C-alpha cells in the first residue's frame, strides 16, 4: 500500500529508494473508519493511511527529542 501510494501519487514526487514498506493489519471496524475518513477528505486511502503513519512517527520523534 505505502509503496504504491508513494510511486503513483503526484503528492510524493520525492519518492526515495530508502523508503520503507509498512504493513498494518486493521480490524474490519478500523478499515471501515479509514475508508470513511478518506472518502470524506476526498483523498486516496493509501495516501491517507500513509499521512496518518507519518504524522504518528513525527509526533513520536518530536516527543523523544524534547
N, CA, C and O atoms as CSV, one atom per row, in Angstrom:
chain,resi,resn,atom,element,x,y,z
A,1,UNK,N,N,0.837,-1.192,0.000
A,1,UNK,CA,C,0.000,0.000,0.000
A,1,UNK,C,C,0.878,1.251,0.000
A,1,UNK,O,O,0.672,2.150,-0.816
A,2,UNK,N,N,1.849,1.317,0.901
A,2,UNK,CA,C,2.680,2.510,1.019
A,2,UNK,C,C,3.464,2.774,-0.256
A,2,UNK,O,O,3.443,3.889,-0.778
A,3,UNK,N,N,4.159,1.753,-0.764
A,3,UNK,CA,C,4.988,1.981,-1.948
A,3,UNK,C,C,4.162,2.400,-3.151
A,3,UNK,O,O,4.566,3.285,-3.905
A,4,UNK,N,N,2.994,1.764,-3.341
A,4,UNK,CA,C,2.155,2.146,-4.468
A,4,UNK,C,C,1.672,3.579,-4.335
A,4,UNK,O,O,1.642,4.323,-5.315
A,5,UNK,N,N,1.295,3.967,-3.122
A,5,UNK,CA,C,0.834,5.339,-2.903
A,5,UNK,C,C,1.977,6.310,-3.182
A,5,UNK,O,O,1.774,7.373,-3.769
A,6,UNK,N,N,3.171,5.935,-2.757
A,6,UNK,CA,C,4.311,6.831,-2.938
A,6,UNK,C,C,4.694,6.963,-4.408
A,6,UNK,O,O,4.998,8.060,-4.875
A,7,UNK,N,N,4.681,5.856,-5.135
A,7,UNK,CA,C,5.115,5.881,-6.524
A,7,UNK,C,C,4.073,6.490,-7.450
A,7,UNK,O,O,4.420,7.165,-8.419
A,8,UNK,N,N,2.801,6.256,-7.157
A,8,UNK,CA,C,1.750,6.608,-8.110
A,8,UNK,C,C,1.066,7.929,-7.823
A,8,UNK,O,O,0.189,8.346,-8.580
A,9,UNK,N,N,1.446,8.595,-6.748
A,9,UNK,CA,C,0.738,9.813,-6.396
A,9,UNK,C,C,1.625,11.024,-6.610
A,9,UNK,O,O,2.776,11.041,-6.171
A,10,UNK,N,N,1.096,12.041,-7.284
A,10,UNK,CA,C,1.884,13.251,-7.548
A,10,UNK,C,C,2.311,13.942,-6.264
A,10,UNK,O,O,3.282,14.698,-6.245
A,11,UNK,N,N,1.577,13.677,-5.192
A,11,UNK,CA,C,1.902,14.271,-3.893
A,11,UNK,C,C,3.330,13.943,-3.483
A,11,UNK,O,O,4.008,14.767,-2.868
A,12,UNK,N,N,3.780,12.763,-3.815
A,12,UNK,CA,C,5.085,12.302,-3.356
A,12,UNK,C,C,6.074,12.213,-4.517
A,12,UNK,O,O,6.468,11.122,-4.928
A,13,UNK,N,N,6.467,13.375,-5.036
A,13,UNK,CA,C,7.430,13.386,-6.134
A,13,UNK,C,C,8.835,13.059,-5.663
A,13,UNK,O,O,9.715,12.744,-6.465
A,14,UNK,N,N,9.039,13.137,-4.351
A,14,UNK,CA,C,10.359,12.880,-3.799
A,14,UNK,C,C,10.463,11.451,-3.281
A,14,UNK,O,O,11.110,11.199,-2.265
A,15,UNK,N,N,9.823,10.516,-3.983
A,15,UNK,CA,C,9.899,9.099,-3.594
A,15,UNK,C,C,11.357,8.686,-3.525
A,15,UNK,O,O,12.117,8.868,-4.476
A,16,UNK,N,N,11.737,8.124,-2.381
A,16,UNK,CA,C,13.134,7.779,-2.172
A,16,UNK,C,C,13.330,6.276,-2.195
A,16,UNK,O,O,12.451,5.510,-1.800
A,17,UNK,N,N,14.492,5.870,-2.663
A,17,UNK,CA,C,14.813,4.444,-2.742
A,17,UNK,C,C,14.968,3.831,-1.351
A,17,UNK,O,O,14.832,2.618,-1.191
A,18,UNK,N,N,15.253,4.661,-0.343
A,18,UNK,CA,C,15.464,4.124,1.005
A,18,UNK,C,C,14.187,4.172,1.840
A,18,UNK,O,O,14.244,4.150,3.069
A,19,UNK,N,N,13.044,4.238,1.175
A,19,UNK,CA,C,11.784,4.255,1.911
A,19,UNK,C,C,11.470,2.850,2.426
A,19,UNK,O,O,12.080,1.864,2.012
A,20,UNK,N,N,10.508,2.789,3.334
A,20,UNK,CA,C,10.144,1.515,3.945
A,20,UNK,C,C,8.715,1.150,3.596
A,20,UNK,O,O,7.856,2.021,3.462
A,21,UNK,N,N,8.468,-0.128,3.451
A,21,UNK,CA,C,7.112,-0.621,3.272
A,21,UNK,C,C,6.567,-0.979,4.639
A,21,UNK,O,O,7.202,-1.713,5.396
A,22,UNK,N,N,5.389,-0.461,4.956
A,22,UNK,CA,C,4.777,-0.703,6.260
A,22,UNK,C,C,3.492,-1.482,6.052
A,22,UNK,O,O,2.631,-1.069,5.276
A,23,UNK,N,N,3.358,-2.597,6.735
A,23,UNK,CA,C,2.144,-3.401,6.677
A,23,UNK,C,C,1.451,-3.335,8.022
A,23,UNK,O,O,2.055,-3.628,9.053
A,24,UNK,N,N,0.193,-2.952,8.013
A,24,UNK,CA,C,-0.582,-2.879,9.252
A,24,UNK,C,C,-1.881,-3.638,9.045
A,24,UNK,O,O,-2.624,-3.373,8.100
A,25,UNK,N,N,-2.147,-4.577,9.930
A,25,UNK,CA,C,-3.399,-5.330,9.843
A,25,UNK,C,C,-4.465,-4.578,10.628
A,25,UNK,O,O,-4.328,-4.352,11.830
A,26,UNK,N,N,-5.526,-4.196,9.930
A,26,UNK,CA,C,-6.615,-3.453,10.556
A,26,UNK,C,C,-7.795,-4.372,10.827
A,26,UNK,O,O,-8.032,-5.334,10.098
A,27,UNK,N,N,-8.528,-4.061,11.883
A,27,UNK,CA,C,-9.786,-4.764,12.112
A,27,UNK,C,C,-10.780,-4.262,11.075
A,27,UNK,O,O,-10.532,-3.245,10.426
A,28,UNK,N,N,-11.885,-4.947,10.910
A,28,UNK,CA,C,-12.900,-4.517,9.959
A,28,UNK,C,C,-13.431,-3.129,10.327
A,28,UNK,O,O,-13.675,-2.294,9.456
A,29,UNK,N,N,-13.604,-2.901,11.627
A,29,UNK,CA,C,-14.091,-1.597,12.099
A,29,UNK,C,C,-13.091,-0.478,11.771
A,29,UNK,O,O,-13.482,0.597,11.316
A,30,UNK,N,N,-11.798,-0.742,12.006
A,30,UNK,CA,C,-10.760,0.243,11.696
A,30,UNK,C,C,-10.694,0.510,10.198
A,30,UNK,O,O,-10.551,1.655,9.767
A,31,UNK,N,N,-10.801,-0.554,9.410
A,31,UNK,CA,C,-10.763,-0.425,7.956
A,31,UNK,C,C,-11.931,0.423,7.451
A,31,UNK,O,O,-11.752,1.295,6.600
A,32,UNK,N,N,-13.123,0.159,7.981
A,32,UNK,CA,C,-14.300,0.932,7.574
A,32,UNK,C,C,-14.149,2.403,7.946
A,32,UNK,O,O,-14.529,3.285,7.176
A,33,UNK,N,N,-13.595,2.663,9.126
A,33,UNK,CA,C,-13.391,4.042,9.572
A,33,UNK,C,C,-12.361,4.749,8.690
A,33,UNK,O,O,-12.534,5.916,8.338
A,34,UNK,N,N,-11.292,4.036,8.337
A,34,UNK,CA,C,-10.273,4.601,7.458
A,34,UNK,C,C,-10.873,4.958,6.101
A,34,UNK,O,O,-10.621,6.042,5.573
A,35,UNK,N,N,-11.664,4.052,5.539
A,35,UNK,CA,C,-12.315,4.314,4.253
A,35,UNK,C,C,-13.255,5.521,4.338
A,35,UNK,O,O,-13.279,6.366,3.443
A,36,UNK,N,N,-14.029,5.587,5.429
A,36,UNK,CA,C,-14.978,6.681,5.625
A,36,UNK,C,C,-14.246,8.022,5.700
A,36,UNK,O,O,-14.645,8.991,5.053
A,37,UNK,N,N,-13.178,8.069,6.490
A,37,UNK,CA,C,-12.421,9.313,6.643
A,37,UNK,C,C,-11.752,9.729,5.332
A,37,UNK,O,O,-11.759,10.907,4.978
A,38,UNK,N,N,-11.178,8.769,4.616
A,38,UNK,CA,C,-10.531,9.083,3.339
A,38,UNK,C,C,-11.557,9.615,2.346
A,38,UNK,O,O,-11.289,10.568,1.614
A,39,UNK,N,N,-12.730,8.993,2.329
A,39,UNK,CA,C,-13.787,9.429,1.406
A,39,UNK,C,C,-14.257,10.842,1.746
A,39,UNK,O,O,-14.479,11.661,0.854
A,40,UNK,N,N,-14.409,11.125,3.053
A,40,UNK,CA,C,-14.832,12.463,3.488
A,40,UNK,C,C,-13.817,13.525,3.083
A,40,UNK,O,O,-14.190,14.645,2.735
A,41,UNK,N,N,-12.539,13.174,3.127
A,41,UNK,CA,C,-11.483,14.119,2.770
A,41,UNK,C,C,-11.185,14.086,1.273
A,41,UNK,O,O,-10.357,14.855,0.784
A,42,UNK,N,N,-11.867,13.189,0.540
A,42,UNK,CA,C,-11.677,13.037,-0.905
A,42,UNK,C,C,-10.201,12.802,-1.233
A,42,UNK,O,O,-9.623,13.479,-2.084
A,43,UNK,N,N,-9.610,11.833,-0.544
A,43,UNK,CA,C,-8.190,11.530,-0.723
A,43,UNK,C,C,-8.033,10.019,-0.896
A,43,UNK,O,O,-8.816,9.236,-0.358
A,44,UNK,N,N,-7.021,9.631,-1.646
A,44,UNK,CA,C,-6.706,8.216,-1.856
A,44,UNK,C,C,-6.459,7.542,-0.508
A,44,UNK,O,O,-5.726,8.070,0.328
A,45,UNK,N,N,-7.069,6.379,-0.300
A,45,UNK,CA,C,-6.992,5.721,1.016
A,45,UNK,C,C,-5.551,5.360,1.384
A,45,UNK,O,O,-5.178,5.455,2.553
A,46,UNK,N,N,-4.751,4.955,0.425
A,46,UNK,CA,C,-3.346,4.633,0.707
A,46,UNK,C,C,-2.569,5.861,1.139
A,46,UNK,O,O,-1.763,5.804,2.069
A,47,UNK,N,N,-2.813,6.967,0.462
A,47,UNK,CA,C,-2.140,8.215,0.817
A,47,UNK,C,C,-2.606,8.701,2.183
A,47,UNK,O,O,-1.804,9.194,2.977
A,48,UNK,N,N,-3.889,8.565,2.457
A,48,UNK,CA,C,-4.432,8.981,3.746
A,48,UNK,C,C,-3.798,8.164,4.880
A,48,UNK,O,O,-3.393,8.715,5.903
A,49,UNK,N,N,-3.720,6.857,4.682
A,49,UNK,CA,C,-3.115,5.981,5.693
A,49,UNK,C,C,-1.641,6.343,5.878
A,49,UNK,O,O,-1.141,6.366,7.002
A,50,UNK,N,N,-0.955,6.622,4.785
A,50,UNK,CA,C,0.458,6.994,4.860
A,50,UNK,C,C,0.630,8.282,5.653
A,50,UNK,O,O,1.548,8.389,6.466
A,51,UNK,N,N,-0.235,9.249,5.429
A,51,UNK,CA,C,-0.160,10.514,6.171
A,51,UNK,C,C,-0.355,10.299,7.667
A,51,UNK,O,O,0.322,10.920,8.487
A,52,UNK,N,N,-1.291,9.411,8.017
A,52,UNK,CA,C,-1.527,9.103,9.436
A,52,UNK,C,C,-0.265,8.501,10.052
A,52,UNK,O,O,0.142,8.885,11.148
A,53,UNK,N,N,0.348,7.558,9.342
A,53,UNK,CA,C,1.563,6.907,9.843
A,53,UNK,C,C,2.687,7.928,9.979
A,53,UNK,O,O,3.379,7.948,10.997
A,54,UNK,N,N,2.881,8.784,8.961
A,54,UNK,CA,C,3.934,9.799,9.019
A,54,UNK,C,C,3.714,10.746,10.189
A,54,UNK,O,O,4.656,11.074,10.911
A,55,UNK,N,N,2.472,11.188,10.380
A,55,UNK,CA,C,2.181,12.113,11.483
A,55,UNK,C,C,2.470,11.472,12.840
A,55,UNK,O,O,2.987,12.121,13.749
A,56,UNK,N,N,2.131,10.197,12.958
A,56,UNK,CA,C,2.408,9.470,14.205
A,56,UNK,C,C,3.921,9.390,14.444
A,56,UNK,O,O,4.396,9.655,15.548
A,57,UNK,N,N,4.663,9.026,13.410
A,57,UNK,CA,C,6.113,8.895,13.542
A,57,UNK,C,C,6.732,10.238,13.916
A,57,UNK,O,O,7.578,10.308,14.808
A,58,UNK,N,N,6.315,11.298,13.238
A,58,UNK,CA,C,6.848,12.629,13.553
A,58,UNK,C,C,6.546,13.012,15.001
A,58,UNK,O,O,7.402,13.566,15.691
A,59,UNK,N,N,5.336,12.718,15.459
A,59,UNK,CA,C,4.955,13.032,16.840
A,59,UNK,C,C,5.844,12.288,17.823
A,59,UNK,O,O,6.312,12.867,18.803
A,60,UNK,N,N,6.076,11.011,17.564
A,60,UNK,CA,C,6.920,10.206,18.448
A,60,UNK,C,C,8.359,10.723,18.447
A,60,UNK,O,O,8.993,10.794,19.500
A,61,UNK,N,N,8.871,11.081,17.281
A,61,UNK,CA,C,10.241,11.600,17.181
A,61,UNK,C,C,10.354,12.906,17.960
A,61,UNK,O,O,11.315,13.117,18.699
A,62,UNK,N,N,9.366,13.777,17.787
A,62,UNK,CA,C,9.388,15.064,18.499
A,62,UNK,C,C,9.322,14.864,20.007
A,62,UNK,O,O,9.992,15.573,20.757
A,63,UNK,N,N,8.518,13.901,20.458
A,63,UNK,CA,C,8.431,13.615,21.902
A,63,UNK,C,C,9.782,13.141,22.437
A,63,UNK,O,O,10.205,13.533,23.524
A,64,UNK,N,N,10.452,12.291,21.653
A,64,UNK,CA,C,11.734,11.736,22.094
A,64,UNK,C,C,12.869,12.752,22.038
A,64,UNK,O,O,13.879,12.588,22.722
A,65,UNK,N,N,12.714,13.794,21.235
A,65,UNK,CA,C,13.765,14.798,21.092
A,65,UNK,C,C,13.635,15.941,22.095
A,65,UNK,O,O,14.481,16.834,22.126
A,66,UNK,N,N,12.598,15.922,22.902
A,66,UNK,CA,C,12.412,17.009,23.869
A,66,UNK,C,C,13.193,16.758,25.140
A,66,UNK,O,O,13.150,17.573,26.062
